[in-house]
Amino acid sequence: MPKKERKRLQVVISEEQDALLTRTAYELSSPERLISKSEVVRLAIEKIAKELGDGEQFDEYRALLEADNLRDD
């Protein structure tokens, strides 16, 4: 069976965001299954897309994107 094709995305994140990713991956991991930071990012994408698809939290996400620490300067 052919391998599932995936797209690659490279982003620049702050040390604080990297620490959040690391902590989240650690907290989601178990002795049976280690969760990678990439999996945390994919999970977050799915969760945000679902919430936006349900019409929830537009204002909250917009406010987060307007915060200085999330801007692409």
N, C-alpha and C positions, 0 to 999 in steps of 0.2 A: 504494500500500500504506500503511495507516495506521501512524503512528509508534508504536513500542513504548512502552507506558505505564510510567513509572518513578515510584517513590515517592521523596520527598525526606526526608532525615534531617539534622537539624542537631544537632551535638554540640559541646561545649566541650572543647578539648584544650589541653594545656600547650604552652609554647614548645618544650620538649624533644620532645614528640610531633610537633609540627609540623615540627621539624627532621628527625626520623626519616622522616616522610612525604616531605618534600622530597628528602632524600638517597636514599631508596629509589626514588622516581620518577625521579630523575636517573640512578641506577645501572641501572635497567631500560630506560631510553630508549636509542635509537640514533639515528644521523643520519637514518635513514629514518622513524623513528616515535618521537615524543615521548609519554611516558606521564604522565598527569596524576595528581595526588594522589588524586582521586576513583577513578581506576582502581586505584590501589594499595589503597585501602580495600575496593573490591569484590573484588579478588583475595584479600585477607586474609580476608574474610568467607567466600568460597568454600573457601579452604584450611582454615580452622578448622572449618567445617561438615563437610567431607569427613573430616577427622581425627576429629572427634567421632562422626560416623556410622560410622567404622571402629572405634570404641571405644578410640581412642588418646588419650593425653595428658590425660585428665580431671583428674588430680591436678595436673599442671603448669599447666593453664589456671586451675584453681581457686586455686592459689597466686598466680598473676599477678594475678587479680582481687582477692585479699585484700591485695595490696600497696597501700600508701597512695597511690601516684601514679596508681592506676587507679580509685579509689573516687569515687562520685557523692556528694559531701558538700554 
